[in-house]
Amino acid sequence: MNIIKKTIRLEDGRTIEIETGKLAKQAAGSAVVKMGGTMLLATVTAAKEMKEGTDFLPLQVDYKEKYYSAGRFPGGFMKREGKASDYEILISRLVDRPIRPLWPEDFHLEVFVNVNLISAEKDIQPDALAGLAASCALATSDLPFQGPISEVRVSRVNGQFVINPTFSQMKDSDLELMVAATEENIMMVEGEMNEVSEHDMLEAIKFAHEEIKRHCRVQKELMHELGTDVNKRDYPHDLEDEELKKAVHDFCYDKCYALAKAAKPKHEREDGFAAIKEEFIATIPEPATEAEKEEYDVKISLVDRYYHNEEKEAMRNLILDEGIRLDGRVCDQVRPIWCEVDYLPCAHGSAIFTRGETQSLATVTLGTKMDMKETDEVLIQDDQQFVLHYNFPPFATGEAKAQRGVGRREVGHGNLAMRALKPVVPLAPENPYAVRVVSDILESNGSSSMASVCGGCLALMDAGVKIKKPVAGVAMGLITDAQRPNDRYAILTDILGDEDHLGDMDFKVTGTADGITATQMDIKVDGLSYTVLEKALEQARQGRMHIMGEMMKTIDKPREDYKPFVPRIIQIQVPGEFIGAIIGKGGETIQGMQKETGCTITIDEQKDAEGNAIGVVDIFGDNKEAMDSVLAKIKAITTVPEVGEVYHGKVVSTLEFGAFVEILPGKEGLLHISEIDWSKTEKTEDVLNIGDEVDVKLLEIDAKTGKLRLSRKALLPKPEGYVEPERKPRPQGGRGQGNGPRKPFGHDRDHGRGPRRDRNENKENNQ
């Protein structure tokens, strides 16, 4: 084995170790990245032959966390890892996006990158190492990857930037960014912030890039040792036909430029561009023989590629030369916006947000703790009180195809919109509801994730959720001159789908009037300066404020109250010692209350400020009378009996020496036979039977045992001329001899009762 190890030293003394040549040696490239007790194994493989007709890079990146890495069993019946979770999909996307642009344009072999978490230290966040691990595996291979890259998480903890913070450090962070870059250029940024300024975000990116540069230099040393910096495999290159390329340019470019400048609607423009290509294809003679047919098919495939380049250049030059975009707007102009709230009469909250040809129907649903999303990852087990789901059906772009399950793109866009709104959505204890926002994209021509942010914000306010501040989002684009990217460029506000596809940057920014809450940036051009990024951020802020102003014309603050049909939540706190009594044996008490009233009741054990156990009880229902009934029952369970108070109780058992009366749920006291009436009661059943309701006064709570002594007699008028009966002296010494100490109340002095008395005494002792 030719094992090679490299070490990256962070400024705070921590180290990241890279090892190759030991595991997975039959892969085209493999590496293990280790930090503390956390280890990731990354592998890369590539097909030897290109699939016919492939004109793109078929790259597949998969991040997978093994449960054994943290000594845990997977959940579910099968007890083994299954399909990728949303979290694993999000990390796979974070690795995919920075490495996808770094391949030769004519490289079309299938490439598979797999990153597996094989050891997990509980306080280390492994996702921050996944991009580095993937790049190390590519660095050890002979594939023509134009890296290396690295990826780090940068957070601001107590005012200081920290690289790859631990889980525990994140609790004190107000900024979290995942930044990926080569040694020279930023490739990707994604993260969330608590209303951070554009300047602070840019400083965080610069801080992260300085760390990434060290990671890249170490990888280059590794490549030099292995020889993979110069020894790259050959691969099938694209065919070229210079004569055909020139013919396509001469015939199509001016027509494409004129159509791009005509500011047609999306589908008219698409049909027009397709017609130009068909016009050119019609100039190519039809084949007469089989040999000519093969040559004709090759030419048609080349025309597709050459024509796409002409369309791209026409659009880019129109923007760079004249400042005119495909829909006729200038660079910093936002498309027309219209909004509407309360569109769906039965939803808890709803809104339509339409910007140009992009439309989101956003809804809000409010639920209980039981409706929260349960997260059970290898290192993260938590309940999410706020979730946002994004759906992109084919009809949104006019496509005629079946709608399948949720794809990676939908998971990623939904996560970005969720992170944008999360900082302003109140959580427990201020807001007891579980909150679900759904954004259904009904039309799309660029920036549907930002439409989801705007629509989601409007729907939250329509639902009456007391968000801290309104949030808006905007997608920015960039067109540059390849020769002078920092001198000749155009920053585009509110980009179209074509501008995203044909441009050099897709930069999404969300925030309130006071700062940024989330961002996502993908850069496809080399050598972009921080000056250009700073200008893009400022233009994004202006665009965001314009969009927010349009939103506020529809609704500018949350409704004062929830809608009448929204189920309500009553939340109370009870001392921790009463949690068991509320739940009851086997859940009998709480389930009985739910069945009787139709309400949903949840109870969580928490700690108060002094560290004492408390129970947080939520009563959820749409019938106020039923909810009040549950509240009364719970208050009765948690009420502490007070000496001297009168209670309306129920007889739960009768004995020869008295009766046990339940004065509060779960709280029984002894009504001794001598306290039933002023007159002598010969037999308890002469006055009271099981199930009878009776008013009693609490005379005493035994300081040691907590037993309750009750009296019915104390509530009855004393008969005129009543004389207290003389008490017979008690025998002493042993049983039946002399006057011994008086036994505690409730004990029978007759010793011949047998098992029945023992059972009743046990019941008494348990009170």
Secondary structure, DSSP 8 states (H G I E B T S, - for coil): ---EEEEEE-TTS-EEEEEESSS-TTSSEEEEEEETTEEEEEEEEE-SS--TT--S--EEEEEEE-GGGGT----SSS-S--S--HHHHHHHHHHHHHHTTSS-TT----EEEEEEEEE--TTS-THHHHHHHHHHHHHTS-S------EEEEEEEETTEEEES--TTGGGGEEEEEEEEE-SS-EEEEEEEEEEE-HHHHHHHHHHHHHHHHHHHHHHHHHHHHHTTTT-----------HHHHHHHHHHHHHHHHHHHHTT--HHHHHHHHHHHHHHHHHTS----SHHHHHHHHHHHHHHHHHHHHHHHHHHHHHHHHH---TTS--TT----EEEEES-STTSSEEEEEEETTEEEEEEEEEE-GGGSEEEE-SS-EEEESEEEEEE--GGGGT--S---S--HHHHHHHHHHHHHHGGGS--TTT--SEEEEEEEEEE-SS-HHHHHHHHHHHHHHHHT---SS--EEEEEEEEEETTEEEEEEEEEES--HHHHHHSSEEEEEEEETTEEEEEEEEE-STT--HHHHHHHHHHHHHHHHHHHHHHHTT--S--SS--TTS-EEEEEEEEGGGHHHHH-GGGHHHHHHHHHH--EEEEEEEE-TTS-EEEEEEEEES-HHHHHHHHHHHHHHH----TT-EEEEEEEEEETTEEEEEEETTEEEEEEGGGS-SS--S-GGGT--TT-EEEEEEEEE-TTT--EEEESGGGS---TT-----------SSTTSS------TT--S-S--THHHHHHHHHHHT-
